[in-house]
Amino acid sequence: MNEIYTTDVLVVGGGTGGTAAAIQAARRGAKTILVSEFSWLGGMLTSAGVSAPDGNELKSFKTGLWGSFLKELRKRQPGSLDNSWVSFFSYQPHIGAEIFADWVRELPNLQWISGKVPLEVLRNADCIAGIRFADFTVYAQVILDGTELGDVLALGDVPHRWGWELKSEYGEPSAPENFNDLTAKYSVQSPTWIVVMQDFGECIAPEIPKAPNYDPSLFTGAWDDYGSEKFLNYGRLPANWFMINWPICGNDYGQKANRLLESKTARREFDQECFWHSQNFAHYIQTHLGRRYGLAEGVFPSLSPAFALHPYFRESRRLEGLVTVSEQDILPIADGRVTAKFDDAVAIGNYANDHHYPGVKFSLQPKSIRWGGRWTGTPFTIPYRCLVPKSTDGLLVCEKNISVSHIANGATRLQPVVMGIGQAAGMAAALCCELNCQPRNLPVRMLQTALLTDERSPTAIIPLFNLPIYHPEWLNWQIHYLNHPETYPIDGNCPTLSVDQCDFLDLDCFIGIFNCLGQQDYRFTITNPTELLPKTWQIVTLESSVDEQLQVLRQNQKLKVWGRANSSGNWLLVEYIDEVLN
């Protein structure tokens, strides 16, 4: 009908970043329209099926919309979120989609239109003014590209990148010296079309048909180094479901990924092959592990309900912004456990740099550290300037399409980081409307203050291991390091005591013997009556105060702890050390 809408903020794309951006802009008071391609909001976290997300798992990094999302998941997901060993939070995808839909519905100034993709970008000289869809057009003061592949960048001829840069571009230690067989075979990180399988127990699951291009040799040895049980538990979800997102001879698929950009026909061809690859892997799993395993029922609202609504894209077109985040920006500083902080930081992440190229082991500069009895990643910050185009006004990006190198994208693409990017972009867009200014002219300190003091979901922008958001001095310390960046501690700990805050409602009590087998490699042998087997478990924690206590305990120390058992990871997630016993 070619309707015309006029609004303050338009978000194109209902993925992880786009959904967060629209919610934050509307909560700030901006009249907002969100146009999504799919019937579920949340992208990677929901419609793409990555319901065992990675990163920002430490208590101090669970802030903002990400922290609010986790709190809602714990309320709504039957059972617990402690199901898999790839993540500390695994849930049924529809639960996540319901949370985002509810958040959108409660905002009268946020209009959500689903099932539409952008067709044309409308410009006014160097300013993006509107977007045309199939049967309507939206004009907005600020437009955000939250699409999975940076489609608005392409439609609007906004300068952007795709794929690899050589070492000569940014001096990145892990970048290739020259284009080679790897860069030719895999132009970007491989997507995955996630499929959810189910343990039918004693029943015989329906047979999973193989696709026309089935080649079992592609999957040979997929779980040889893990065993079948640990392989399945990698992405275990509630209800005896298994998220199949397996990188080793699994369902990553990156063959001729440039087709994603070439044409609609080429894109459909790639998508079909990617889907078939996951179908074939599921068939292979069933063939080799038995008919108790089949496609899960009723997971996604689609004709093939065990398969995600679209591929999980790890990389998209990437903006050429006012600054580009490179590998050096996500690596730890000398003798430190944090990275150099951007003065215009608006979001944080901490995941390791993770790249996916099937059949290829690609070496990357390490950024992992031992913390809380396990490996985690060096925390880093996302600068506001990487959301802002070099020369185009009226536009911000809020997804994996930020101004980042191909190498650094391996750390900035993770779901919690992208949600933080989306929250920052949504807040920035709303502030631009309030001040009637372009994104490049927005005072960054105003944006940072608004994020830190948001009424609903305040978010950390300075990563500090030992400063949880419930600490009474949390805001003061965040502002202190903004005002005095030269005092930012290289060990990531601010000079304040952690405050214990523990919700015992869903925790169990364990008494046992503690031992340390090596650097932050903790074991706990349970001695109080329990049905848990085996008796000896790994101890891990996401709490800074517990991390500090574990590092000074003696061998063979008897402890009373509160936490949750995760049989998939064979760990006790300890949230509180109640008592050191004699």
Buried (B, 14 or more C-beta within 10 A) or exposed (E): EEEEBEBBBBBBBBBBBBBBBBBBBBBBEBBBBBBBBBBBBBBBBBBBBBBBBBBBBBBBBBBBBBBBBBEBBBEBBEEBBBBBBBBBBBBBBBBBBBBBBEBBEEBEBBBBBEEBBBEEBBBEEEBBBBBBBEEBBBBBBBBBBBBBBBBBBBBBEBEBBBBBBBBEBBEBEBBBEEEEEEBEBBBBBBBBBBBBBBBBEEEEBEEBEBBEEBEEEBBEEBBEEBEBEBBBBBBBBBBBBBBBBBBBBBBBBBEBBEBBBEEEEBBEBBBBBBBBBBBBBBBBBBBBBEBBBBBBBEBBEBEEEBBBBBBBBBBBBBBBBBBBBBBBBBBBBEEBBBBBBBEBBBBBBBBBBBBBBBEEEBEBBEBBBBBBBBEBBBBBBBBBBBBBBBEBBBBBBBBBBBBBBBBBBBBBBBBBBBBBBBBBBBBBBBBBBBEEBBBBEBEBEBBBBBBBEBEEBBBBBBBBBBBBBEBEEBBEBBBBBBEEBEEBBBEBBBEBEBBEBBEEEEBEEBBBBBBBEEEBEBBBBBBEEBEEEEEEBBBBBBBBBBBBBBEEBEEEBBBBBBBBBBBBBBBBBBBBBBEBEE
